Amino acid sequence: MKVVIIYGNGRKGSTYNCVQIIKRTIGQYEDVKFEEIWLPKDFPGLCCGCFNCILKGELFCPHSEYVYPIVNSIIEADGIIMASPAYGLDVSGAMKTLIDHLCFMWMPHRPHNEVFSKIGFVVSTAAGSGMKRTNKTMKLALNYMGFKRVYDFGSAVAASRWEDVKGSKKLIIEKKLIKKSHKYYQSLVDRKKLKSRLSTRLTFIVMRKMISGYQDGNIDKEYWKSMGWFDNIKPV
């Protein structure tokens, strides 16, 4: 089993330590291979809004050399963990930049067939607030890619450093995370058997109708046609 972890910053603080609890928990069941991606180190480019990935194809993105290794890691993994502290009541700038670069994989464009069986987990912490919105941003990104399940965890830690978080608070966080990690792992094990969520199926149906009306030659329409999704082939 392989799980890719995408960190929204390079600081090993509260969010990072929450992810370590998840790793320890699911690592008890089997030998899980974890691949860690650190932003912005592993993805230094800012989206310049050229729209090439949407209109021409992802290979025309000026940062494709950074995009493709991450896309391949996602496709090859069984599960994804996205972890970002709340910065300005939302994801870190580096995490938002990555999400911007992955929009071509969303269902309104060219979702990868393999992604419809992936299981996601989004994690955020903050000294005060902002976790709900932070998790919502990451969760929406994975949902629009077609992930089969996406779990979330957010916690206010009342401290700027993990070392300053009270022991009682850490115990509460660990207890909640272990419980949710069990569910995450079980979904990873059962991911081939789990039914796709109704919201995913409905989004797919709406997008299929919309994209089928595009002019012939449109990159999204040609992609859906090549996948057989205008016929009887349904990935969800």
FENURHU-V89596 format. One record per backbone hydrogen bond with DSSP energy under -0.5 kcal/mol. CO is the residue of the C=O (numbers start at 1). NH is the residue of the N-H. If there is no record, write none. Layout:
CO/NH + CO/NH
This chain:
1/33 + 2/78 + 2/79 + 3/35 + 4/6 + 4/81 + 5/7 + 5/37 + 6/83 + 7/39 + 10/12 + 11/13 + 13/17 + 14/18 + 15/19 + 16/20 + 17/21 + 18/22 + 19/23 + 20/24 + 21/25 + 22/26 + 23/27 + 24/28 + 25/28 + 26/29 + 26/30 + 30/32 + 32/34 + 33/3 + 33/35 + 35/5 + 37/7 + 37/39 + 38/42 + 40/43 + 51/54 + 51/55 + 52/56 + 52/57 + 57/60 + 58/61 + 61/64 + 63/66 + 63/67 + 64/68 + 66/70 + 67/71 + 68/72 + 69/73 + 70/74 + 71/75 + 72/76 + 73/77 + 78/119 + 79/4 + 80/121 + 81/6 + 81/83 + 82/123 + 83/8 + 85/87 + 86/88 + 87/90 + 90/87 + 92/96 + 93/97 + 94/98 + 95/99 + 96/100 + 97/101 + 98/102 + 99/102 + 100/103 + 102/105 + 103/106 + 104/110 + 106/109 + 112/115 + 112/116 + 113/116 + 114/117 + 115/118 + 118/148 + 118/149 + 119/80 + 120/151 + 121/82 + 122/153 + 123/84 + 124/155 + 125/86 + 126/157 + 126/158 + 127/158 + 130/134 + 131/135 + 132/136 + 133/137 + 134/138 + 135/139 + 136/140 + 137/141 + 138/142 + 139/143 + 140/144 + 141/145 + 142/146 + 142/147 + 143/146 + 144/107 + 149/120 + 151/122 + 153/124 + 155/126 + 155/157 + 161/164 + 162/165 + 166/170 + 167/171 + 168/172 + 169/173 + 170/174 + 171/175 + 172/176 + 173/177 + 174/178 + 175/179 + 176/180 + 177/181 + 178/182 + 179/183 + 180/184 + 181/185 + 182/186 + 183/187 + 184/188 + 185/189 + 186/190 + 187/191 + 188/191 + 190/193 + 190/194 + 197/201 + 198/202 + 199/203 + 200/204 + 201/205 + 202/206 + 203/207 + 204/208 + 205/209 + 206/210 + 207/211 + 208/212 + 209/213 + 210/213 + 211/214 + 215/218 + 218/222 + 219/223 + 220/224 + 221/225 + 222/226 + 223/227 + 224/228 + 224/229 + 225/228 + 228/231 + 228/233 + 232/234
